[in-house]
């Protein structure tokens, strides 16, 4: 069932805290939990994504090379190596550099430390740490509130990468390359240096599930939910989904069904809708479709054919290929 995570992983998440703001920046919510935001890097527009839990600003190598070759990034902006040696011995393009000017709304952050990650799937990813110098930052109703005491803020340039930072860069590089064994190993090494952040714990649980380590997935996911449930609906969704996968592997059909249904409920909360409204809407989400088809097959196993057909048709509507094939074969409308 790990293929569903190939549809969704940048290791990104969000949660909402109370707002006290002078600047309001519109956000466009993506299905995987991150937000797209209008931004300019050194004066040129760059497709940018925001997630509160990102621990650094990171740029794909493709975007970096375009900006460098066209003069938007100068030699003087490059502060570290162009290749970082990872703890595993492998190397990845993750040099450190400085974004001289990042404009988002009426906020300009100058000399923002950033890294290049070779296989990153988005052009530019920024997190709440980008705005730390302003004070409180929060998301309410798909708007980013920044308490901007000043409109232009100078930050400190990065000249080197610590061992912990190198591990985090390596983890993200491995995840982007679908190297899950290596990602798990790096996260476990990071654990030895201290408690994991909520985001790194989330990454670890998803990787454990992909690797089929069911008992560990269940233990870590249940602990994560007991400590963090409600802080990030995106992460809650994937925790319940991972639990559903693991209980299904262990043939605990009742618990697997319960967890998958909690995942669907959480998905609806995330997008402020209901299952009934989702069923009627023209939108398609193949990630949700995988969860729904898993739920359908479990209901079939449990002998509840009415619900099995309902969730199969729902999954087919979301574009799940297996569900569509099943519905077409048995002439089930979707």
C-alpha positions as a Markdown table, in Angstrom:
| # | Residue | x | y | z |
|---|---|---|---|---|
| 1 | Unk | 0.0 | 0.0 | 0.0 |
| 2 | Unk | 3.1 | 2.3 | 0.1 |
| 3 | Unk | 2.4 | 3.6 | -3.4 |
| 4 | Unk | -0.1 | 6.1 | -2.0 |
| 5 | Unk | 2.8 | 7.9 | -0.3 |
| 6 | Unk | 4.4 | 8.4 | -3.7 |
| 7 | Unk | 1.4 | 10.6 | -4.5 |
| 8 | Unk | 2.0 | 12.7 | -1.5 |
| 9 | Unk | 5.3 | 13.4 | 0.2 |
| 10 | Unk | 7.5 | 16.5 | 0.5 |
| 11 | Unk | 7.4 | 16.0 | 4.4 |
| 12 | Unk | 5.5 | 19.0 | 4.8 |
| 13 | Unk | 2.6 | 19.9 | 7.3 |
| 14 | Unk | 0.7 | 22.8 | 8.8 |
| 15 | Unk | -1.3 | 23.8 | 11.9 |
| 16 | Unk | -3.2 | 26.9 | 13.0 |
| 17 | Unk | -2.4 | 29.1 | 15.9 |
| 18 | Unk | -4.0 | 32.3 | 17.0 |
| 19 | Unk | -3.3 | 35.4 | 14.9 |
| 20 | Unk | -2.1 | 38.8 | 15.7 |
| 21 | Unk | -1.0 | 40.5 | 12.5 |
| 22 | Unk | -0.4 | 43.6 | 10.5 |
| 23 | Unk | 0.3 | 41.9 | 7.2 |
| 24 | Unk | -2.1 | 39.4 | 5.6 |
| 25 | Unk | -0.8 | 37.2 | 2.7 |
| 26 | Unk | -3.3 | 35.1 | 0.7 |
| 27 | Unk | -2.4 | 31.4 | 0.4 |
| 28 | Unk | -3.6 | 28.8 | -2.0 |
| 29 | Unk | -4.0 | 25.5 | -0.2 |
| 30 | Unk | -2.6 | 22.4 | -2.0 |
| 31 | Unk | -4.0 | 18.9 | -1.6 |
| 32 | Unk | -0.9 | 17.7 | 0.2 |
| 33 | Unk | -1.1 | 20.3 | 3.0 |
| 34 | Unk | 1.3 | 22.9 | 1.8 |
| 35 | Unk | 0.4 | 26.3 | 0.5 |
| 36 | Unk | 1.3 | 28.2 | -2.7 |
| 37 | Unk | 2.2 | 31.8 | -2.2 |
| 38 | Unk | 3.2 | 34.6 | -4.6 |
| 39 | Unk | 6.8 | 35.5 | -4.1 |
| 40 | Unk | 9.8 | 37.2 | -5.8 |
| 41 | Unk | 13.4 | 36.1 | -5.3 |
| 42 | Unk | 15.9 | 38.9 | -6.0 |
| 43 | Unk | 13.3 | 40.6 | -8.1 |
| 44 | Unk | 12.0 | 37.7 | -10.2 |
| 45 | Unk | 8.8 | 35.7 | -9.6 |
| 46 | Unk | 9.4 | 32.1 | -8.4 |
| 47 | Unk | 6.7 | 29.5 | -7.7 |
| 48 | Unk | 6.9 | 29.3 | -3.9 |
| 49 | Unk | 5.4 | 27.0 | -1.4 |
| 50 | Unk | 4.9 | 27.6 | 2.3 |
| 51 | Unk | 4.7 | 25.2 | 5.2 |
| 52 | Unk | 5.0 | 26.1 | 8.9 |
| 53 | Unk | 7.2 | 23.2 | 9.8 |
| 54 | Unk | 9.9 | 23.6 | 7.2 |
| 55 | Unk | 13.1 | 24.2 | 9.1 |
| 56 | Unk | 14.9 | 26.1 | 6.3 |
| 57 | Unk | 14.3 | 27.7 | 3.0 |
| 58 | Unk | 15.2 | 25.3 | 0.2 |
| 59 | Unk | 15.3 | 25.6 | -3.6 |
| 60 | Unk | 15.4 | 23.0 | -6.3 |
| 61 | Unk | 18.6 | 22.7 | -8.3 |
| 62 | Unk | 16.7 | 23.5 | -11.5 |
| 63 | Unk | 15.4 | 26.8 | -10.1 |
| 64 | Unk | 18.8 | 27.6 | -8.6 |
| 65 | Unk | 20.6 | 27.0 | -11.9 |
| 66 | Unk | 18.1 | 29.1 | -13.8 |
| 67 | Unk | 18.5 | 32.0 | -11.4 |
| 68 | Unk | 22.3 | 31.7 | -11.3 |
| 69 | Unk | 22.7 | 31.4 | -15.1 |
| 70 | Unk | 20.5 | 34.5 | -15.6 |
| 71 | Unk | 22.3 | 36.6 | -13.0 |
| 72 | Unk | 19.7 | 36.6 | -10.3 |
| 73 | Unk | 22.0 | 34.7 | -8.0 |
| 74 | Unk | 25.6 | 36.1 | -7.9 |
| 75 | Unk | 28.9 | 34.3 | -7.0 |
| 76 | Unk | 29.0 | 36.5 | -3.9 |
| 77 | Unk | 25.6 | 35.0 | -2.8 |
| 78 | Unk | 27.1 | 31.5 | -2.5 |
| 79 | Unk | 28.1 | 30.9 | 1.0 |
| 80 | Unk | 28.8 | 27.1 | 1.3 |
| 81 | Unk | 29.8 | 24.2 | -0.8 |
| 82 | Unk | 27.8 | 23.2 | -3.9 |
| 83 | Unk | 27.7 | 19.6 | -2.7 |
| 84 | Unk | 27.0 | 18.4 | 0.8 |
| 85 | Unk | 28.4 | 15.0 | 1.9 |
| 86 | Unk | 25.7 | 13.1 | 3.7 |
| 87 | Unk | 26.2 | 11.0 | 6.8 |
| 88 | Unk | 25.7 | 7.9 | 4.7 |
| 89 | Unk | 28.8 | 8.8 | 2.6 |
| 90 | Unk | 26.8 | 9.8 | -0.4 |
| 91 | Unk | 26.7 | 13.4 | -1.7 |
| 92 | Unk | 23.8 | 15.6 | -2.8 |
| 93 | Unk | 23.7 | 19.1 | -4.2 |
| 94 | Unk | 22.7 | 21.1 | -1.1 |
| 95 | Unk | 25.0 | 24.0 | -1.1 |
| 96 | Unk | 24.1 | 27.0 | 1.1 |
| 97 | Unk | 23.5 | 30.4 | -0.4 |
| 98 | Unk | 21.8 | 33.7 | 0.5 |
| 99 | Unk | 18.6 | 35.0 | -1.1 |
| 100 | Unk | 19.3 | 38.7 | -1.1 |
| 101 | Unk | 15.7 | 39.7 | -1.3 |
| 102 | Unk | 12.6 | 37.6 | -0.8 |
| 103 | Unk | 9.4 | 39.6 | -1.3 |
| 104 | Unk | 6.0 | 38.1 | -0.1 |
| 105 | Unk | 3.2 | 40.6 | 0.0 |
| 106 | Unk | 4.6 | 43.8 | 1.4 |
| 107 | Unk | 7.1 | 41.9 | 3.5 |
| 108 | Unk | 10.7 | 41.8 | 2.3 |
| 109 | Unk | 13.2 | 39.5 | 3.9 |
| 110 | Unk | 16.8 | 40.3 | 3.1 |
| 111 | Unk | 19.8 | 38.0 | 3.2 |
| 112 | Unk | 17.7 | 34.9 | 3.9 |
| 113 | Unk | 19.8 | 31.7 | 4.3 |
| 114 | Unk | 18.7 | 29.0 | 1.8 |
| 115 | Unk | 19.9 | 25.6 | 0.6 |
| 116 | Unk | 19.8 | 23.8 | -2.8 |
| 117 | Unk | 18.4 | 20.3 | -2.8 |
| 118 | Unk | 19.0 | 18.5 | -6.1 |
| 119 | Unk | 15.8 | 16.4 | -6.3 |
| 120 | Unk | 13.4 | 18.8 | -4.6 |
| 121 | Unk | 10.0 | 18.7 | -6.3 |
| 122 | Unk | 9.0 | 22.3 | -5.7 |
| 123 | Unk | 10.9 | 25.4 | -7.0 |
| 124 | Unk | 11.1 | 27.1 | -3.6 |
| 125 | Unk | 9.9 | 25.9 | -0.1 |
| 126 | Unk | 9.9 | 28.3 | 2.8 |
| 127 | Unk | 8.7 | 27.9 | 6.4 |
| 128 | Unk | 7.7 | 30.0 | 9.4 |
| 129 | Unk | 11.4 | 30.3 | 10.3 |
| 130 | Unk | 11.6 | 32.7 | 7.3 |
| 131 | Unk | 9.5 | 35.2 | 9.3 |
| 132 | Unk | 10.9 | 34.5 | 12.8 |
| 133 | Unk | 12.4 | 37.9 | 13.0 |
| 134 | Unk | 8.9 | 39.5 | 12.7 |
| 135 | Unk | 7.5 | 37.7 | 15.8 |
| 136 | Unk | 4.3 | 35.8 | 15.6 |
| 137 | Unk | 3.3 | 34.1 | 12.4 |
| 138 | Unk | 0.0 | 32.1 | 11.9 |
| 139 | Unk | -2.4 | 30.7 | 9.4 |
| 140 | Unk | -6.1 | 31.4 | 9.6 |
| 141 | Unk | -8.7 | 30.6 | 6.9 |
| 142 | Unk | -6.0 | 30.1 | 4.2 |
| 143 | Unk | -4.3 | 33.5 | 5.0 |
| 144 | Unk | -0.8 | 33.9 | 6.4 |
| 145 | Unk | -0.7 | 36.6 | 9.2 |
| 146 | Unk | 2.7 | 38.1 | 9.8 |
| 147 | Unk | 3.3 | 40.5 | 12.8 |
| 148 | Unk | 5.6 | 42.8 | 10.8 |
| 149 | Unk | 7.1 | 45.3 | 13.1 |
| 150 | Unk | 9.2 | 46.4 | 10.1 |
| 151 | Unk | 8.6 | 45.9 | 6.4 |
| 152 | Unk | 12.2 | 45.0 | 5.7 |
| 153 | Unk | 14.2 | 42.7 | 7.9 |
| 154 | Unk | 17.8 | 41.6 | 7.7 |
| 155 | Unk | 18.7 | 38.0 | 8.6 |
| 156 | Unk | 22.0 | 36.3 | 9.1 |
| 157 | Unk | 23.8 | 34.5 | 6.2 |
| 158 | Unk | 24.7 | 30.8 | 6.6 |
| 159 | Unk | 28.3 | 29.8 | 6.1 |
| 160 | Unk | 28.2 | 26.2 | 7.1 |
| 161 | Unk | 25.9 | 23.2 | 7.7 |
| 162 | Unk | 25.9 | 21.4 | 11.1 |
| 163 | Unk | 25.8 | 17.6 | 11.4 |
| 164 | Unk | 22.1 | 17.7 | 12.4 |
| 165 | Unk | 21.4 | 20.0 | 9.5 |
| 166 | Unk | 23.2 | 17.7 | 7.1 |
| 167 | Unk | 21.1 | 14.8 | 8.4 |
| 168 | Unk | 17.9 | 16.7 | 7.7 |
| 169 | Unk | 19.0 | 17.7 | 4.2 |
| 170 | Unk | 20.0 | 14.0 | 3.6 |
| 171 | Unk | 16.6 | 12.8 | 4.9 |
| 172 | Unk | 14.7 | 15.1 | 2.5 |
| 173 | Unk | 17.0 | 14.2 | -0.4 |
| 174 | Unk | 16.4 | 10.5 | 0.2 |
| 175 | Unk | 12.6 | 11.0 | 0.5 |
| 176 | Unk | 12.6 | 12.9 | -2.8 |
| 177 | Unk | 14.5 | 10.0 | -4.4 |
| 178 | Unk | 12.2 | 7.4 | -2.8 |
| 179 | Unk | 15.2 | 6.0 | -0.9 |
| 180 | Unk | 13.2 | 5.0 | 2.2 |
| 181 | Unk | 15.7 | 2.6 | 3.8 |
| 182 | Unk | 18.3 | 5.3 | 3.8 |
| 183 | Unk | 15.8 | 7.9 | 5.0 |
| 184 | Unk | 14.9 | 5.7 | 8.0 |
| 185 | Unk | 18.5 | 5.2 | 8.8 |
| 186 | Unk | 19.2 | 8.9 | 8.8 |
| 187 | Unk | 16.2 | 9.7 | 10.9 |
| 188 | Unk | 17.3 | 7.1 | 13.4 |
| 189 | Unk | 20.7 | 8.7 | 13.5 |
| 190 | Unk | 19.1 | 12.1 | 14.1 |
| 191 | Unk | 17.2 | 10.6 | 17.1 |
| 192 | Unk | 20.6 | 9.9 | 18.7 |
| 193 | Unk | 21.3 | 13.7 | 18.8 |
| 194 | Unk | 18.1 | 14.5 | 20.6 |
| 195 | Unk | 14.3 | 14.4 | 20.5 |
| 196 | Unk | 12.8 | 14.6 | 17.0 |
| 197 | Unk | 10.6 | 17.5 | 15.9 |
| 198 | Unk | 7.0 | 16.8 | 15.2 |
| 199 | Unk | 7.8 | 17.0 | 11.5 |
| 200 | Unk | 10.7 | 14.5 | 11.7 |
| 201 | Unk | 8.6 | 12.1 | 13.8 |
| 202 | Unk | 5.9 | 12.4 | 11.1 |
| 203 | Unk | 8.5 | 11.6 | 8.4 |
| 204 | Unk | 9.7 | 8.6 | 10.3 |
| 205 | Unk | 6.2 | 7.1 | 10.7 |
| 206 | Unk | 5.4 | 7.4 | 7.0 |
| 207 | Unk | 8.7 | 5.8 | 6.1 |
| 208 | Unk | 8.1 | 2.9 | 8.6 |
| 209 | Unk | 4.7 | 2.4 | 7.0 |
| 210 | Unk | 6.2 | 2.4 | 3.5 |
| 211 | Unk | 8.8 | -0.2 | 4.6 |
| 212 | Unk | 6.1 | -2.4 | 6.1 |
| 213 | Unk | 7.3 | -2.2 | 9.7 |
| 214 | Unk | 3.8 | -2.5 | 11.0 |
| 215 | Unk | 4.3 | -2.9 | 14.7 |
| 216 | Unk | 6.7 | 0.0 | 14.8 |
| 217 | Unk | 4.3 | 2.1 | 12.7 |
| 218 | Unk | 1.4 | 1.4 | 15.0 |
| 219 | Unk | 3.4 | 2.2 | 18.1 |
| 220 | Unk | 4.9 | 5.4 | 16.8 |
| 221 | Unk | 1.7 | 6.6 | 15.1 |
| 222 | Unk | -0.5 | 6.1 | 18.2 |
| 223 | Unk | 2.0 | 7.9 | 20.3 |
| 224 | Unk | 2.2 | 10.7 | 17.8 |
| 225 | Unk | -1.5 | 11.2 | 17.7 |
| 226 | Unk | -1.7 | 11.2 | 21.6 |
| 227 | Unk | 0.8 | 14.1 | 21.6 |
| 228 | Unk | 0.1 | 16.0 | 18.4 |
| 229 | Unk | -3.5 | 15.3 | 17.2 |
| 230 | Unk | -5.2 | 18.5 | 16.1 |
| 231 | Unk | -2.1 | 20.5 | 15.4 |
| 232 | Unk | -1.9 | 19.4 | 11.8 |
| 233 | Unk | -4.9 | 17.9 | 10.0 |
| 234 | Unk | -2.7 | 16.9 | 7.1 |
| 235 | Unk | -0.5 | 14.9 | 9.4 |
| 236 | Unk | -3.5 | 13.5 | 11.3 |
| 237 | Unk | -4.8 | 12.2 | 8.0 |
| 238 | Unk | -1.6 | 10.4 | 7.2 |
| 239 | Unk | -1.3 | 9.0 | 10.7 |
| 240 | Unk | -4.7 | 7.4 | 10.5 |
| 241 | Unk | -4.0 | 6.2 | 7.0 |
| 242 | Unk | -0.7 | 4.6 | 8.1 |
| 243 | Unk | -2.5 | 3.0 | 11.0 |
| 244 | Unk | -5.1 | 1.6 | 8.6 |
| 245 | Unk | -2.4 | 0.2 | 6.4 |
| 246 | Unk | -0.6 | -1.5 | 9.4 |
| 247 | Unk | -3.7 | -2.9 | 10.9 |
| 248 | Unk | -4.7 | -4.3 | 7.5 |
| 249 | Unk | -1.3 | -6.0 | 7.2 |
| 250 | Unk | -1.9 | -7.5 | 10.6 |
| 251 | Unk | -5.4 | -8.7 | 9.5 |
| 252 | Unk | -7.1 | -6.6 | 12.2 |
| 253 | Unk | -10.0 | -5.6 | 9.8 |
| 254 | Unk | -12.1 | -3.8 | 12.4 |
| 255 | Unk | -9.3 | -1.5 | 13.5 |
| 256 | Unk | -8.1 | -0.9 | 10.0 |
| 257 | Unk | -11.6 | 0.1 | 8.9 |
| 258 | Unk | -11.9 | 2.4 | 12.0 |
| 259 | Unk | -8.6 | 4.1 | 11.1 |
| 260 | Unk | -9.3 | 4.5 | 7.4 |
| 261 | Unk | -12.7 | 6.1 | 8.3 |
| 262 | Unk | -11.0 | 8.5 | 10.7 |
| 263 | Unk | -8.6 | 9.4 | 7.8 |
| 264 | Unk | -11.6 | 10.2 | 5.6 |
| 265 | Unk | -13.2 | 12.3 | 8.3 |
| 266 | Unk | -10.0 | 14.2 | 8.9 |
| 267 | Unk | -9.7 | 14.8 | 5.2 |
| 268 | Unk | -13.1 | 16.4 | 5.2 |
| 269 | Unk | -12.2 | 18.6 | 8.1 |
| 270 | Unk | -9.0 | 19.6 | 6.4 |
| 271 | Unk | -11.0 | 21.0 | 3.4 |
| 272 | Unk | -14.0 | 22.1 | 5.4 |
| 273 | Unk | -16.4 | 19.8 | 3.7 |
| 274 | Unk | -18.4 | 16.6 | 4.2 |
| 275 | Unk | -18.2 | 13.2 | 2.7 |
| 276 | Unk | -21.6 | 13.8 | 1.0 |
| 277 | Unk | -20.4 | 17.1 | -0.5 |
| 278 | Unk | -17.1 | 15.5 | -1.6 |
| 279 | Unk | -19.1 | 12.7 | -3.3 |
| 280 | Unk | -21.1 | 15.3 | -5.3 |
| 281 | Unk | -18.3 | 17.7 | -6.2 |
| 282 | Unk | -16.4 | 17.5 | -9.5 |
| 283 | Unk | -13.0 | 17.5 | -7.7 |
| 284 | Unk | -10.6 | 14.5 | -7.9 |
| 285 | Unk | -7.9 | 13.5 | -5.4 |
| 286 | Unk | -6.1 | 10.3 | -6.2 |
| 287 | Unk | -4.4 | 10.2 | -2.8 |
| 288 | Unk | -7.8 | 10.1 | -1.1 |
| 289 | Unk | -8.9 | 7.6 | -3.8 |
| 290 | Unk | -6.3 | 5.1 | -2.5 |
| 291 | Unk | -7.5 | 5.3 | 1.0 |
| 292 | Unk | -11.2 | 4.9 | -0.1 |
| 293 | Unk | -10.3 | 1.8 | -2.2 |
| 294 | Unk | -8.4 | 0.3 | 0.7 |
| 295 | Unk | -11.6 | 0.9 | 2.8 |
| 296 | Unk | -13.8 | -0.7 | 0.1 |
| 297 | Unk | -11.7 | -3.8 | 0.1 |
| 298 | Unk | -11.8 | -4.1 | 3.9 |
| 299 | Unk | -15.5 | -3.8 | 3.9 |
| 300 | Unk | -15.7 | -6.5 | 1.3 |
| 301 | Unk | -13.5 | -8.7 | 3.5 |
| 302 | Unk | -15.9 | -7.9 | 6.5 |
| 303 | Unk | -18.9 | -9.0 | 4.3 |
| 304 | Unk | -20.4 | -5.5 | 4.2 |
| 305 | Unk | -20.9 | -5.4 | 0.4 |
| 306 | Unk | -23.1 | -2.3 | 0.4 |
| 307 | Unk | -20.3 | -0.2 | 1.9 |
| 308 | Unk | -17.7 | -2.0 | -0.2 |
| 309 | Unk | -19.5 | -0.9 | -3.3 |
| 310 | Unk | -20.1 | 2.7 | -2.0 |
| 311 | Unk | -16.4 | 3.3 | -1.2 |
| 312 | Unk | -15.3 | 1.6 | -4.5 |
| 313 | Unk | -17.4 | 4.0 | -6.5 |
| 314 | Unk | -16.2 | 6.9 | -4.4 |
| 315 | Unk | -12.6 | 5.9 | -5.0 |
| 316 | Unk | -13.3 | 5.5 | -8.7 |
| 317 | Unk | -14.7 | 9.0 | -8.8 |
| 318 | Unk | -11.4 | 10.2 | -7.2 |
| 319 | Unk | -9.6 | 8.6 | -10.1 |
| 320 | Unk | -8.2 | 5.5 | -8.5 |
| 321 | Unk | -7.3 | 3.1 | -11.3 |
| 322 | Unk | -8.0 | -0.1 | -9.4 |
| 323 | Unk | -11.4 | 1.2 | -8.2 |
| 324 | Unk | -12.3 | 2.3 | -11.8 |
| 325 | Unk | -11.4 | -1.1 | -13.2 |
| 326 | Unk | -13.5 | -2.8 | -10.5 |
| 327 | Unk | -16.5 | -0.6 | -11.1 |
| 328 | Unk | -16.3 | -0.9 | -14.8 |
| 329 | Unk | -16.1 | -4.7 | -14.6 |
| 330 | Unk | -19.2 | -5.0 | -12.4 |
| 331 | Unk | -21.0 | -2.0 | -14.0 |
| 332 | Unk | -21.0 | 0.1 | -10.9 |
| 333 | Unk | -21.8 | 3.8 | -11.5 |
| 334 | Unk | -19.4 | 6.4 | -10.3 |
